[in-house]
Each structure stands twice: as structure tokens, then as C-alpha cells.
Amino acid sequence: MVRESAPRPTSGNMSEMNFLSGYKPDQVLFSVSEVASILGVSEQGVYKWIYAHKLPALRLGSQTLRVTRDALVNFAVEAFPSV
């Protein structure tokens, strides 16, 4: 299972979106690199979640993937539940 190897992005409540505090509130699309940094995982891990249809992403052009803010928040809440 992917969740077991991934560290928790923050120790706080994920639904409060503390993990996005360093990004502009109006930013709606995130690159794979940004998602990896936010979640504290490798880019390869993010690609695995996208290709396994666990993390929805938009394809912009032939080689560009972007993750929406809503998809990222929903995924993070499910993948990294609060303790």
C-alpha cells in the first residue's frame, strides 16, 4: 500500500490545509514537483499515484501534468488522515 511508505506532510489537521500554507491561496494547479514537495514524497511516488488513478491530474499537452488544489486536498485528507 502506498500510504505506508509515505510520511505525513504535517502533524496538524489535514482538513485545515496547513500543508499548503506556503502557497498562494489562489493557486489552483500544482506541478508534480510541487505536489511531491508538499506531501514530502518523491516525484516518482506522485506519478505512481496519478497513474494508479489515486490522485486525479490534468494532462496539459503531451508531457505536462497538473494536480488541482481540490484534488490535492482530497487526496491528502484520505492518504494522510489525522491521528
N, C-alpha and C positions, 0 to 999 in steps of 0.2 A: 504494500500500500504506500502511496506517495507521501501521505501525511506523516508517517512515522519518521522519515528521514529529514523532513523539513523542520527547521527551527521556528519558534514562534516569532512573528515580527515585532510584537511588543508584549509587555506583561499586563497591559491595561485591557479594557473592554474594547473588542474589535468593532462593535457597533458604533462606537464614538468616533471612529475613523482617525484615531491618534496616529496611526501609521502613515497617514497622508499629510501630516501637519507641515512637512517641508515643501509641499507643492501648492501651486496656486489653486484657490478654491474653484476657479472657473475652468481649470484644465480638465478636459473630458476624455482625452485619448492619451494612452501611455504606451511607450515602446516596450519591446520585450526586455531590453536592458533596464529600463526604469522599473518595470514590474519585478524583475529579479532583485534589484536593489531594495525596493520597498519591502518585499517579502523575505529578504535575506537568504535567497537561494540562487543557484546558478541560472544563467540564461538557458542552458540545456534543460534544466528542470521545468522552466516555464514553457519551452517548446513542447516538452513531453505532455504537460497538462493540456496545452492547446490541441495537439494532435490526438489526444485521447478524449477530446470533447469535454473535458472537465472545466476548462477555463475558456469561455467564449472569446473569440477575437475576430477582428475585421481584417480582411485582406485588401490592402490598398496598393494596387499594382501587382506585379508578378513576384516581388520579393519583400514586400513590406507588410508587417502585421502590426496591428494596434489593438489594445485592450481598452474598453470603455471604463470610465470611473465606476459605473454601476456594476459592471461585470466583475471588476476587481474587488469592490467592496463585498459583493455577494459571495464571491469565491473565498475571500479571506475569512469571512464570518463562518462559512462552512468548514473550511480546511483547517482553521486555527481557532477553534471555539475557546471562549473564555473559561478559565478554571473557576 
